[in-house]
């Protein structure tokens, strides 16, 4: 096999996108599954806003943004390596499944972050949430047809959600401490 040029790869990517776009326009957009994704994309944000501790909104949102960024990175890697795929999604051009990556998972994790302040209680709650997302949420999305596993195993999701939730908490606290130390008045 001859080594493909960058232009060859781009042409194949264009063909792939055209196939995805035709399938999305013909079978997905405005289907009940698509409308459910729309609802699940926005409704949780309204519910979250009602329970948000506004006194700590900035660190909570920062934590949520870290979770979203981690989800986006892992999702792009996972779809590129065919660890999983998304037969039904909101947009044809956006590889990740937008609704869990940017709404459901971050909101649930922000609620845990907001509620459990001590490290021990956060550790336990984060682990339980990781189990719920990976062993209930992901299989539900598989059953609904949104998510299809390749070589990825649900146990890997438990590990990811748990470790990345801990990392995001540590990084949020680190940045908050850094900010506080820089803004302390000089003696």
C-alpha positions as CSV (number, residue, x, y, z in Angstrom):
1,X,0.0,0.0,0.0
2,X,1.3,3.4,-0.9
3,X,1.6,6.0,1.9
4,X,-1.4,8.4,1.4
5,X,-0.7,12.1,1.1
6,X,-2.4,14.6,3.3
7,X,-4.6,15.6,0.3
8,X,-5.7,11.9,-0.1
9,X,-6.6,11.8,3.6
10,X,-8.6,15.0,3.3
11,X,-10.5,13.7,0.3
12,X,-11.4,10.6,2.2
13,X,-12.5,12.7,5.2
14,X,-14.7,14.8,2.9
15,X,-16.4,11.6,1.5
16,X,-16.9,10.3,5.1
17,X,-18.4,13.6,6.2
18,X,-20.8,13.6,3.2
19,X,-22.0,10.1,4.1
20,X,-22.5,11.2,7.7
21,X,-24.4,14.3,6.6
22,X,-26.7,12.4,4.3
23,X,-27.5,9.8,6.9
24,X,-28.0,12.5,9.6
25,X,-30.3,14.6,7.3
26,X,-32.3,11.5,6.2
27,X,-32.6,9.5,9.3
28,X,-31.7,11.4,12.4
29,X,-32.6,15.1,12.5
30,X,-36.1,15.7,13.8
31,X,-36.5,12.0,14.9
32,X,-37.8,11.3,18.4
33,X,-34.3,10.3,19.4
34,X,-32.9,13.7,18.2
35,X,-35.7,15.6,20.0
36,X,-34.9,13.7,23.2
37,X,-31.2,14.7,22.9
38,X,-32.4,18.3,22.5
39,X,-34.5,18.1,25.7
40,X,-31.7,16.4,27.6
41,X,-29.2,19.0,26.4
42,X,-31.1,22.0,27.8
43,X,-33.5,20.8,30.6
44,X,-30.8,19.7,33.0
45,X,-29.2,23.2,32.9
46,X,-32.4,24.8,34.1
47,X,-32.7,22.3,36.9
48,X,-29.1,22.8,37.8
49,X,-29.5,26.5,37.9
50,X,-32.3,26.1,40.5
51,X,-30.0,24.2,42.9
52,X,-26.7,26.0,42.2
53,X,-25.0,27.4,45.2
54,X,-24.5,30.9,43.8
55,X,-22.0,31.8,46.5
56,X,-19.6,29.2,45.0
57,X,-20.7,29.4,41.4
58,X,-17.3,30.3,40.0
59,X,-15.4,27.3,41.3
60,X,-18.3,25.0,40.6
61,X,-18.5,26.2,36.9
62,X,-14.7,26.0,36.6
63,X,-14.9,22.4,37.8
64,X,-17.7,21.7,35.3
65,X,-15.6,23.2,32.5
66,X,-12.7,21.0,33.3
67,X,-15.0,17.9,33.2
68,X,-16.4,19.1,29.8
69,X,-12.9,19.6,28.4
70,X,-11.8,16.1,29.6
71,X,-15.0,14.6,28.1
72,X,-14.3,16.4,24.8
73,X,-10.7,15.2,24.6
74,X,-11.4,11.6,25.6
75,X,-14.4,11.5,23.2
76,X,-12.4,12.7,20.3
77,X,-9.7,10.2,21.0
78,X,-12.2,7.4,21.5
79,X,-14.2,8.0,18.4
80,X,-11.0,8.4,16.3
81,X,-9.7,5.1,17.6
82,X,-13.1,3.4,17.2
83,X,-13.4,2.6,20.9
84,X,-17.0,3.7,20.5
85,X,-19.3,5.5,18.1
86,X,-22.5,7.5,18.0
87,X,-25.1,6.3,15.6
88,X,-27.4,9.2,16.6
89,X,-26.2,12.7,17.6
90,X,-27.3,16.3,17.6
91,X,-25.0,17.5,14.9
92,X,-23.4,15.6,12.0
93,X,-20.1,17.5,12.2
94,X,-19.4,17.2,15.9
95,X,-17.9,13.8,16.8
96,X,-18.7,13.7,20.6
97,X,-22.2,13.0,21.8
98,X,-22.9,16.6,22.9
99,X,-25.6,15.9,25.4
100,X,-23.7,13.7,27.9
101,X,-20.4,15.3,27.4
102,X,-21.5,18.9,27.9
103,X,-24.7,18.5,29.9
104,X,-25.6,15.3,31.8
105,X,-22.2,14.2,33.0
106,X,-20.8,17.7,33.9
107,X,-24.0,18.7,35.7
108,X,-24.1,15.5,37.8
109,X,-20.4,15.9,38.6
110,X,-20.9,19.6,39.5
111,X,-23.7,18.6,41.9
112,X,-21.4,16.2,43.6
113,X,-18.6,18.8,43.7
114,X,-21.1,21.3,45.2
115,X,-22.6,19.0,47.8
116,X,-19.5,17.1,49.1
117,X,-16.8,19.5,50.4
118,X,-14.6,17.1,52.4
119,X,-12.2,15.0,50.4
120,X,-13.4,11.7,51.9
121,X,-17.1,12.4,51.2
122,X,-16.3,13.7,47.7
123,X,-14.2,10.5,47.0
124,X,-17.1,8.3,48.0
125,X,-19.8,10.3,46.2
126,X,-17.6,10.6,43.1
127,X,-17.0,6.9,43.0
128,X,-20.7,6.1,43.4
129,X,-21.6,8.6,40.6
130,X,-18.9,7.0,38.4
131,X,-20.6,3.7,38.9
132,X,-24.0,5.1,38.1
133,X,-22.9,6.9,34.9
134,X,-20.9,4.0,33.6
135,X,-23.2,1.1,34.6
136,X,-26.6,2.7,34.3
137,X,-26.3,5.9,32.1
138,X,-24.0,4.4,29.4
139,X,-26.0,1.2,29.0
140,X,-29.2,3.3,28.8
141,X,-27.7,5.4,26.0
142,X,-26.6,2.1,24.3
143,X,-30.2,0.8,24.6
144,X,-31.6,4.1,23.2
145,X,-29.2,3.7,20.2
146,X,-27.1,6.8,20.9
147,X,-23.9,5.0,21.8
148,X,-22.2,1.9,20.5
149,X,-19.2,0.3,22.1
150,X,-16.2,-0.8,20.0
151,X,-13.3,-2.1,22.0
152,X,-14.1,0.1,25.0
153,X,-15.3,-1.6,28.2
154,X,-17.6,0.1,30.7
155,X,-15.1,-0.6,33.5
156,X,-12.8,1.9,31.7
157,X,-15.6,4.5,32.0
158,X,-15.8,3.9,35.8
159,X,-12.0,4.5,36.0
160,X,-12.2,7.6,33.8
161,X,-15.1,9.3,35.6
162,X,-13.6,8.5,39.0
163,X,-10.1,9.6,38.3
164,X,-11.0,12.6,36.2
165,X,-13.5,13.8,38.8
166,X,-10.7,13.7,41.4
167,X,-8.3,15.4,39.1
168,X,-10.8,18.2,38.3
169,X,-11.4,18.7,42.0
170,X,-7.7,18.9,42.7
171,X,-7.1,21.3,39.8
172,X,-10.0,23.5,40.8
173,X,-8.7,23.7,44.4
174,X,-5.2,24.3,43.2
175,X,-6.3,27.2,41.0
176,X,-8.5,28.7,43.7
177,X,-5.5,28.6,46.2
178,X,-3.2,30.1,43.6
179,X,-5.8,32.9,43.0
180,X,-6.2,33.5,46.8
181,X,-2.4,33.6,47.4
182,X,-1.9,36.1,44.6
183,X,-4.6,38.4,45.8
184,X,-3.6,38.5,49.5
185,X,-2.5,41.9,50.6
186,X,1.2,42.3,51.2
187,X,2.3,42.7,54.8
